[in-house]
Amino acid sequence: MSYQRETLIQCPYCGETLDVLVDDSSGSQTYYEDCSVCCSPILFLLTEDEFGEIQVEIKRDDE
């Protein structure tokens, strides 16, 4: 069963606030998703903390 939650992020390129769906059913993962406004590739880093909660970190592709 897949679990997706809505998460607000700020694009590290254009600064636009975006509402994205994050699938946190697979634990820690890394993937790219393009900004829906400026089309730049946003790097998503999902990490699972000691309590099993998923933390979302975003970065520019060149960071």
C-alpha positions as CSV (number, residue, x, y, z in Angstrom):
1,M,0.0,0.0,0.0
2,S,1.4,3.4,-1.0
3,Y,1.1,6.3,1.3
4,Q,1.5,9.8,-0.2
5,R,1.3,13.0,1.8
6,E,1.0,16.6,0.6
7,T,4.1,18.7,1.5
8,L,4.7,22.4,0.9
9,I,8.2,23.1,-0.4
10,Q,9.9,26.2,-1.8
11,C,11.6,25.7,-5.1
12,P,15.4,26.3,-4.6
13,Y,15.6,27.9,-8.0
14,C,12.6,30.3,-8.5
15,G,11.4,30.5,-4.9
16,E,7.8,29.5,-5.7
17,T,5.9,27.6,-3.0
18,L,4.8,24.3,-4.4
19,D,2.4,21.6,-3.0
20,V,4.0,18.2,-3.9
21,L,3.0,14.7,-3.1
22,V,5.7,12.7,-1.2
23,D,5.6,8.9,-1.1
24,D,7.0,8.1,2.3
25,S,6.0,4.4,2.3
26,S,9.5,3.3,1.1
27,G,11.5,4.9,3.9
28,S,14.7,6.8,3.0
29,Q,15.1,7.6,-0.7
30,T,16.5,10.1,-3.1
31,Y,14.8,11.3,-6.3
32,Y,14.4,14.3,-8.7
33,E,11.2,16.1,-9.5
34,D,10.9,19.1,-11.8
35,C,9.5,22.3,-10.5
36,S,6.0,22.9,-12.0
37,V,6.8,26.6,-12.4
38,C,10.3,26.9,-13.7
39,C,10.9,23.2,-14.7
40,S,14.3,23.0,-12.9
41,P,15.3,19.7,-11.4
42,I,14.7,19.6,-7.6
43,L,16.6,17.0,-5.6
44,F,14.4,15.4,-2.9
45,L,16.2,13.7,0.0
46,L,13.8,11.7,2.2
47,T,15.3,10.3,5.4
48,E,13.8,8.3,8.2
49,D,14.5,9.5,11.7
50,E,14.8,7.3,14.8
51,F,11.0,7.5,15.4
52,G,10.2,6.3,11.9
53,E,9.1,9.8,10.7
54,I,10.1,10.8,7.2
55,Q,12.0,14.1,6.9
56,V,12.0,15.9,3.5
57,E,15.0,18.0,2.4
58,I,15.2,19.6,-1.0
59,K,18.3,20.9,-2.8
60,R,19.3,22.4,-6.1
61,D,20.8,19.9,-8.7
62,D,24.1,21.7,-8.5
63,E,24.5,21.6,-4.6
